[in-house]
Amino acid sequence: MRYWLALVFLRDFGFEIGRWTPISLDDITKALNCTRRNAQLVIKRLVEESIIDWKSGVGRGNLPQLLLKESVHTTLIEQAKFWMNEGRADQALNLIRSKDRDQFIAEFVSQYQQQDNDQDILQIPFYRATHSLIPYEISRRTEQHIADYLYANLLRFNRDTGQLEGDLAQTWVHTGDMLEVRLRKSLKFWDGSALTAFDVKAAYESIISSNSVSRGLFLLIDEFSVVDEYTLRIHSKRLSHYLPRLMAHGALSVSKLNSDGTIVGSGAFRLAEQTDYRTLLTASPHYHGYRPWLDGVEIWNMGLSANDFQMHCDIVHGSSAPDIVDEFTQVQQWEEGCIYACLNSANNAWMKLAKHRRYIQQLLQSLPMNGVRDTIIYRRASGMTSLEPLKFGKAVDLSSVNQVPLEVLTYQLPGHIEAAENITELLCQHGLDSNLTVLPYPEFDQVERQSKADIIVSGEVFGEHKESSWLGWLLCTNTVTASLNKQLKPWFEQQVFDNLAQSDESKRVQGYQRIERELIRKAIYIPLFQCAQDMRISHKVNAMDLLTNGWIDFNQVVFEGR
């Protein structure tokens, strides 16, 4: 690798071809991150290959001199392409200038996609790199959608029937607050190793020993025991009615870590590669269910180049390709869930007063509509699943002015940034000095960081199963937790636990909606906007509806004409 880093140094230092240039050997050792001896060996090779000439410094204070005999640009590009073909994207991109990387990726993948290939790979441009795909670390919808295909659960929710069905489980019996699960025979991980009840328990224990946002929900399990290699017994008094549904929770997806830290799953696809620029899934030969028609799914982090890249892919978000008509079909739907703001009652002294938070709620009713700075379609929301206008009663008399600037916090998603910028501007217009902080999502999604902010702008997208979505937001979201003071936390938890005690699922869902309204009434939370999901699907792919989360089902994709 030092040889290639030396070529990068020759390209970037500013050498002119055919001209002697003084250069310190220390500069070269620093660029190559090696000893002087190793740097001298690399220089010797470059001289032997007639890439450079080299003169050692003679006399005190005289630097060595280097003469670049030919451009190294083409050599670096060809080596980068070679490494990309081998799946060594990180090494390849080290050879490309930072400003040229998006364009290099676009050209490379475009060429790759236009080649005839016996394998059917679904290719998707995306605006960012994927985050951790370890099941209990996942808290974003894209990563959860990918994980649904990388890992198996004990049970899974069938969106067509609205019922649970066995995944790893062959049978299960739910009696009172006890659930007994019997696994299928001959289950295997991606690598062909056996998957038993002990591996399922290990997945549960990983959640409990982690800082997962889902940990609080799984702490409500009183017993998670292995009867034998095929049988599990799970017991929970507080989750007695919800217990089977919990076995389909994404955090409990079954995986294991190899000694080198790589993850091994149990789903229809295996994770072949995950870098800052590409996430590649390939069909697993050891999956216990139906094999997907696709041989793989390739998600490229195109960054700002995603807009110029859409014609080379099979599925494109409408905001990245608003003008596509030919060769693509537009599929749209309103998503359940919303962009919202939480008002922290436990940080700023001024915000601890409910009347001040209610004043902010009233101001936010006049918040400009999102959609000016992107092409996503928005409408005003009054709840995760409600569009009825919010009612706050008569105007609040703001009797005292805040002395400490309020911090508005959000993460790097265009719609959330736009809403947060408008909130900051609106507050300042009304005499409330405010500052905006935008963080990468992994840094944002820390309860310790959110608890130091005053207004937190975030979003939630509900999935197919409503109760799981409500519990995911209420109990497994740092934004809500960070906004509750010491008096409100026990009240909030008791409300959720009392609601879980109801045997009727439809009444439990109504109860979660009531808790949401109480959070609005207590000025902890205010829903802002609902988003339209907008996808363009290539005519090469069979027609299909969007899932509730805005993606498509990778297991159902078929390329037409093959």
C-alpha positions in Angstrom: 0.0 0.0 0.0 3.0 2.4 0.6 3.8 2.3 -3.1 0.3 3.5 -4.0 0.3 6.1 -1.3 3.6 7.3 -2.8 1.9 7.7 -6.2 -0.8 9.7 -4.4 1.9 11.9 -2.9 3.5 12.5 -6.3 0.1 13.5 -7.8 -0.9 15.8 -5.0 2.4 17.5 -3.9 2.6 19.8 -6.9 5.5 18.3 -8.8 5.9 19.4 -12.4 6.9 16.7 -14.9 10.5 17.0 -16.0 11.5 19.6 -13.3 13.7 19.0 -10.3 12.0 19.9 -7.0 13.6 20.0 -3.5 11.8 17.6 -1.1 12.3 16.5 2.4 12.5 12.8 3.1 10.5 13.6 6.2 7.6 14.8 4.1 7.6 11.5 2.2 7.8 9.4 5.4 4.9 11.4 6.9 2.8 10.8 3.7 3.5 7.1 3.7 3.2 6.8 7.5 6.4 4.7 7.6 10.1 4.8 8.7 12.8 6.6 6.7 14.2 3.2 5.7 10.9 2.1 4.2 10.4 5.4 2.4 13.9 5.0 0.8 12.9 1.5 -0.4 9.7 2.9 -2.0 11.8 5.7 -3.6 14.2 3.1 -5.0 11.3 1.2 -6.6 9.9 4.3 -8.2 13.3 5.1 -9.7 13.7 1.5 -11.0 10.3 1.8 -12.7 11.3 5.2 -14.3 8.5 7.1 -12.6 10.9 9.5 -10.9 14.6 10.4 -10.7 16.1 11.1 -7.3 19.2 13.1 -6.1 20.2 12.8 -2.5 21.0 16.1 -0.7 24.7 16.8 -0.6 26.0 19.0 2.1 24.4 20.4 5.2 21.1 22.1 4.7 20.6 20.8 1.1 17.4 18.9 0.6 17.1 15.9 -1.8 15.6 16.6 -5.2 12.9 14.7 -7.0 12.1 14.8 -10.7 8.7 13.4 -11.8 9.1 11.8 -15.2 5.5 10.9 -16.0 1.9 11.5 -14.8 0.7 9.0 -12.3 -3.0 9.9 -12.6 -4.0 7.1 -15.0 -2.1 4.5 -13.0 -3.9 5.5 -9.8 -7.3 5.5 -11.5 -6.7 2.0 -13.0 -5.6 0.6 -9.7 -8.6 2.2 -7.9 -10.9 0.5 -10.4 -9.1 -2.8 -9.9 -9.7 -2.6 -6.2 -13.3 -1.6 -6.6 -13.9 -4.7 -8.7 -12.4 -6.8 -5.9 -14.8 -5.1 -3.4 -11.9 -3.2 -1.7 -13.7 0.2 -1.9 -12.0 1.9 1.1 -8.5 1.2 -0.3 -9.6 2.2 -3.8 -11.0 5.5 -2.7 -7.8 6.4 -0.8 -6.3 6.7 -4.3 -8.9 9.3 -5.5 -8.9 12.9 -4.6 -11.7 13.7 -2.1 -13.4 16.1 -4.5 -13.4 13.5 -7.3 -14.7 10.5 -5.3 -18.5 10.9 -5.9 -17.8 11.3 -9.7 -15.4 8.3 -9.7 -18.1 6.1 -8.0 -20.8 7.3 -10.4 -18.6 6.5 -13.4 -17.5 3.2 -12.0 -20.9 1.9 -11.1 -22.5 3.2 -14.3 -19.9 1.2 -16.3 -20.4 -1.8 -14.1 -24.2 -1.7 -14.4 -24.2 -1.5 -18.2 -22.2 -4.7 -18.5 -24.0 -7.9 -19.2 -24.1 -9.9 -16.0 -25.5 -13.3 -15.2 -26.4 -12.2 -11.7 -29.5 -10.1 -11.0 -28.4 -7.3 -8.7 -30.9 -4.6 -7.6 -29.0 -1.3 -7.6 -30.1 1.7 -5.5 -28.4 5.1 -5.1 -28.6 6.6 -1.6 -27.8 10.0 -0.2 -25.6 8.7 2.7 -23.6 5.7 4.0 -25.5 3.1 5.9 -25.0 3.0 9.7 -24.4 0.0 11.9 -26.3 -3.1 10.9 -25.9 -4.9 14.2 -29.6 -5.6 15.1 -29.8 -4.0 18.5 -27.9 -0.9 17.4 -30.4 -0.1 14.6 -32.8 2.9 15.0 -33.3 4.2 11.5 -35.8 2.8 8.9 -33.3 2.2 6.1 -31.0 0.2 8.3 -34.0 -1.7 9.7 -35.3 -2.4 6.2 -31.9 -3.9 5.2 -31.8 -5.9 8.5 -35.1 -7.4 7.7 -33.4 -9.3 4.9 -30.1 -10.0 6.7 -31.6 -11.6 9.8 -34.4 -13.9 10.9 -36.6 -13.6 14.0 -38.4 -16.2 16.0 -41.7 -14.8 14.5 -42.5 -12.4 11.8 -45.5 -10.2 10.9 -47.3 -11.1 7.7 -48.4 -7.8 6.2 -50.9 -9.5 3.9 -52.8 -11.4 6.6 -52.0 -9.0 9.5 -51.0 -12.1 11.6 -47.8 -13.5 13.1 -46.2 -16.5 11.4 -43.2 -18.6 12.2 -39.8 -17.6 11.0 -37.1 -19.5 13.0 -40.0 -20.9 15.0 -41.9 -24.0 13.8 -44.5 -23.7 16.5 -45.3 -21.5 19.5 -47.8 -21.6 22.4 -48.9 -18.5 24.2 -50.6 -19.1 27.5 -51.1 -16.2 29.9 -47.8 -14.5 30.5 -45.7 -17.5 29.1 -44.6 -18.1 25.6 -43.0 -21.4 24.5 -41.3 -21.5 21.1 -40.1 -24.6 19.2 -37.5 -23.9 16.5 -37.3 -25.5 13.1 -34.7 -28.2 12.5 -31.4 -27.7 10.7 -31.4 -23.9 11.0 -28.1 -22.3 9.8 -26.3 -18.9 9.8 -24.9 -17.5 6.6 -21.6 -19.3 7.1 -23.4 -22.7 7.4 -22.9 -23.1 11.1 -25.8 -24.4 13.2 -28.3 -22.0 14.7 -30.0 -23.2 18.0 -32.0 -21.9 20.8 -28.8 -20.9 22.6 -28.1 -18.5 19.7 -31.5 -16.9 20.1 -30.9 -16.4 23.9 -27.5 -14.9 23.1 -29.3 -12.4 20.8 -31.6 -11.5 23.7 -28.6 -11.1 26.2 -26.8 -8.9 23.7 -29.8 -6.4 23.9 -29.8 -6.5 27.7 -26.1 -5.8 27.9 -26.1 -3.0 25.3 -27.1 0.6 25.2 -29.8 -0.2 22.6 -32.8 2.1 22.5 -34.9 -1.1 22.6 -33.3 -2.3 25.8 -36.0 -0.9 28.0 -38.7 -2.9 26.2 -36.8 -6.2 26.6 -36.0 -5.5 30.2 -39.7 -6.1 30.8 -39.1 -9.8 30.1 -38.9 -11.7 33.4 -37.4 -15.0 32.0 -35.8 -15.9 28.7 -34.6 -19.5 29.1 -33.4 -22.4 26.9 -35.2 -25.7 27.5 -33.1 -27.6 24.9 -31.4 -26.7 21.6 -34.8 -26.4 19.9 -37.0 -25.0 22.7 -37.3 -21.6 24.4 -39.4 -20.4 27.2 -40.2 -16.6 27.6 -42.1 -15.1 30.5 -43.3 -11.5 31.1 -46.0 -10.3 33.4 -46.0 -6.7 32.0 -45.9 -7.8 28.3 -48.2 -10.8 28.7 -50.5 -9.7 25.8 -47.8 -8.3 23.6 -45.2 -11.0 24.1 -45.6 -12.9 20.8 -45.3 -9.6 18.9 -42.1 -8.8 20.7 -40.5 -12.0 19.2 -40.8 -10.3 15.8 -39.0 -7.1 17.0 -36.0 -6.2 14.8 -33.6 -5.9 17.8 -34.1 -9.6 18.5 -33.0 -10.6 15.1 -30.6 -13.5 15.4 -27.0 -13.0 14.6 -23.5 -13.6 15.9 -20.1 -11.9 15.8 -17.0 -13.7 14.5 -13.7 -13.4 16.3 -12.7 -10.7 13.7 -15.7 -8.6 14.6 -17.7 -9.3 11.4 -21.4 -10.1 11.8 -23.0 -13.3 10.7 -26.8 -13.4 10.2 -29.6 -15.8 9.5 -31.8 -14.1 6.8 -32.4 -14.4 3.1 -29.4 -12.3 2.3 -25.9 -12.1 3.7 -23.9 -8.9 4.2 -21.1 -9.2 1.6 -19.7 -5.7 2.1 -20.4 -2.5 4.0 -18.2 0.5 3.5 -18.8 4.2 3.5 -19.6 4.0 -0.2 -21.3 0.6 -0.8 -23.5 -1.8 1.1 -23.8 -5.1 -0.8 -26.3 -7.9 0.1 -26.0 -11.3 -1.6 -28.5 -14.2 -1.5 -27.7 -16.7 1.3 -27.4 -20.3 0.3 -28.3 -21.4 3.9 -31.6 -19.6 4.3 -34.4 -21.7 5.8 -37.1 -20.0 3.8 -37.9 -19.3 0.1 -34.8 -18.0 -1.8 -35.4 -14.5 -3.2 -35.3 -14.2 -7.0 -32.6 -11.5 -6.7 -29.0 -12.5 -6.4 -28.1 -9.4 -4.5 -28.9 -5.8 -3.6 -26.4 -3.0 -4.0 -26.9 0.3 -2.2 -24.4 3.0 -3.2 -23.7 6.1 -1.2 -23.7 8.7 -3.9 -23.9 11.8 -1.7 -24.7 14.8 -3.8 -24.1 12.9 -7.0 -27.2 10.8 -6.4 -29.1 13.3 -8.5 -26.9 12.6 -11.5 -26.9 8.9 -11.1 -30.5 7.9 -11.1 -30.7 6.6 -14.7 -28.1 3.9 -13.9 -30.2 2.4 -11.0 -33.4 0.4 -10.6 -35.0 2.2 -7.7 -34.7 6.0 -7.1 -36.2 8.3 -4.5 -38.4 10.9 -6.1 -36.6 13.8 -4.4 -33.4 12.7 -6.2 -35.1 12.3 -9.6 -38.2 14.5 -9.8 -38.1 14.7 -13.6 -37.7 11.1 -14.5 -40.6 9.9 -16.7 -39.2 7.4 -19.3 -38.2 4.0 -18.1 -39.4 4.6 -14.6 -42.8 4.3 -12.9 -43.7 6.8 -10.1 -45.1 5.2 -6.9 -46.4 7.5 -4.1 -48.2 7.3 -0.8 -48.5 9.2 2.5 -46.4 7.7 5.2 -47.8 7.3 8.8 -45.7 9.0 11.4 -44.4 12.5 11.2 -41.7 15.1 11.6 -42.1 16.4 15.1 -40.5 18.6 17.8 -39.9 17.6 21.4 -39.7 20.4 24.0 -37.3 19.5 26.7 -38.8 20.1 30.2 -35.6 19.2 32.1 -32.8 21.4 30.8 -33.3 25.2 30.4 -34.9 26.8 33.4 -37.2 28.9 31.2 -38.4 25.7 29.4 -39.2 24.0 32.7 -42.4 26.1 32.9 -45.2 24.4 31.0 -46.7 27.8 30.0 -43.4 28.7 28.2 -43.4 25.4 26.3 -47.1 26.0 25.4 -46.1 29.4 24.0 -43.6 27.7 21.7 -46.2 25.2 20.7 -48.5 28.0 19.6 -45.7 29.7 17.7 -45.0 26.5 15.9 -48.5 26.3 14.6 -47.5 29.1 12.2 -44.3 27.3 11.1 -43.8 27.6 7.4 -44.6 24.5 5.5 -41.6 22.3 4.6 -40.8 21.6 1.0 -39.2 24.9 -0.2 -35.6 23.4 -0.1 -36.4 19.9 -1.4 -38.9 18.2 -3.7 -40.5 16.1 -1.0 -44.3 16.7 -0.5 -45.5 17.6 3.0 -48.7 18.3 4.8 -49.4 19.4 8.3 -49.9 16.7 10.9 -51.6 16.6 14.3 -50.2 13.3 15.4 -48.4 10.2 14.2 -51.6 8.9 12.7 -53.8 12.0 12.8 -54.4 15.0 10.5 -57.1 16.7 12.7 -56.2 20.3 13.5 -54.5 20.8 16.8 -56.3 22.9 19.5 -54.3 24.6 22.2 -56.9 26.9 23.7 -56.5 30.6 24.3 -53.1 32.3 23.7 -50.5 32.1 26.5 -49.3 35.3 28.1 -45.5 35.2 27.8 -44.7 36.9 31.1 -40.9 36.6 31.1 -38.3 36.6 28.5 -35.8 33.7 28.3 -32.3 34.9 29.3 -30.4 31.9 27.9 -30.4 31.1 24.2 -32.4 28.0 23.3 -30.7 25.2 21.4 -32.6 23.6 18.5 -31.1 20.2 17.7 -31.6 17.9 14.7 -29.7 15.6 12.4 -28.5 15.5 8.8 -31.8 14.9 6.9 -32.9 17.7 4.6 -36.6 17.8 5.8 -35.6 17.9 9.4 -32.9 20.6 8.8 -35.4 22.8 7.0 -38.0 22.4 9.8 -35.3 23.1 12.5 -34.0 26.2 10.6 -37.6 27.6 10.3 -38.2 26.9 14.0 -34.9 28.8 14.9 -35.9 31.7 12.7 -39.4 31.9 14.1 -38.3 31.9 17.7 -35.8 34.6 17.0 -38.5 36.7 15.3 -40.5 36.5 18.6 -37.7 37.5 20.9 -36.5 34.0 21.8 -32.8 33.9 21.0 -32.1 30.4 19.5 -29.2 28.5 18.0 -29.4 25.5 15.6 -27.1 22.4 15.9 -27.1 19.8 13.2 -25.3 16.5 13.9 -24.7 13.3 12.1 -27.4 10.8 13.1 -25.2 8.5 15.3 -24.1 11.6 17.3 -27.6 13.0 17.5 -29.1 9.7 18.7 -27.6 9.8 22.1 -29.9 10.6 25.1 -27.0 12.4 26.9 -26.7 14.8 23.9 -30.4 15.3 23.4 -31.0 16.0 27.1 -28.8 19.1 26.7 -30.9 20.5 23.9 -34.1 22.5 24.4 -36.0 21.7 21.2 -35.3 18.4 19.4 -36.5 18.0 15.8 -36.8 14.4 14.8 -39.1 12.1 12.9 -40.8 8.7 13.1 -42.1 6.4 10.4 -44.7 3.9 11.4 -44.5 0.3 10.0 -47.0 -2.4 9.2 -47.8 -3.3 12.8 -49.3 -0.2 14.6 -48.8 -1.3 18.2 -45.1 -2.2 17.6 -44.7 1.2 15.9 -46.3 3.0 18.9 -44.1 1.2 21.4 -41.1 1.8 19.3 -41.7 5.5 19.5 -42.8 5.8 23.1 -40.4 3.4 24.7 -37.5 3.0 22.3 -36.9 6.6 21.2 -34.2 8.8 22.9 -36.0 12.0 21.8 -39.0 11.3 24.0 -36.9 10.1 26.9 -34.6 13.1 26.9 -37.5 15.5 27.1 -39.1 14.2 30.2 -38.3 15.7 33.7 -38.1 13.7 36.9 -41.8 14.2 37.6 -43.0 13.3 34.1 -40.9 10.1 33.6 -42.7 7.9 36.2 -46.1 9.3 35.0 -45.2 8.5 31.4 -43.9 4.9 32.1 -47.0 4.1 34.2 -49.3 5.3 31.4 -47.6 3.0 28.9 -47.5 0.0 31.3 -51.1 0.4 32.3 -52.1 0.5 28.6 -50.1 -2.7 28.0 -52.2 -4.5 30.6 -55.3 -4.3 28.3 -56.0 -7.6 26.5 -57.6 -6.0 23.4 -55.0 -4.8 20.9 -57.3 -2.2 19.3 -57.9 -0.7 22.7 -54.2 -0.6 23.4 -53.6 1.3 20.1 -56.2 3.8 21.1 -54.4 4.1 24.5 -51.1 5.0 22.8 -52.9 7.7 20.8 -54.3 9.0 24.1 -50.8 9.1 25.6 -49.6 11.0 22.5 -52.3 13.6 23.1 -51.3 13.9 26.7 -47.7 14.6 25.6 -49.1 17.4 23.5 -51.2 18.7 26.3 -48.3 18.7 28.7 -46.3 20.6 26.1 -43.6 18.0 25.7 -44.2 17.3 22.1 -45.8 18.8 19.0 -46.3 17.0 15.6 -45.3 19.1 12.6 -45.5 17.5 9.1 -46.4 14.3 7.4 -44.3 13.3 4.4 -45.2 11.7 1.1 -43.2 8.7 0.1 -42.2 9.1 -3.5 -40.2 6.4 -5.4 -39.4 5.8 -9.1 -39.1 2.1 -10.0 -37.5 1.0 -13.2 -39.6 -0.7 -15.9 -37.0 -3.5 -15.7 -38.5 -4.4 -12.3 -41.9 -6.0 -11.7 -44.6 -3.7 -10.6 -45.2 -3.6 -6.8 -46.6 -1.4 -4.1 -44.5 0.5 -1.6 -44.2 -0.9 1.9 -45.4 1.2 4.8 -41.8 2.3 5.4 -41.5 3.6 1.9 -39.2 0.9 0.6 -40.1 -2.2 -1.6 -39.9 -5.8 -0.6 -36.5 -7.2 -1.9 -37.9 -10.7 -1.6 -40.6 -10.0 -4.2 -38.4 -8.2 -6.8 -38.1 -9.8 -10.2 -36.4 -8.3 -13.3 -38.7 -8.5 -16.2 -37.6 -10.2 -19.4 -35.2 -12.6 -17.7 
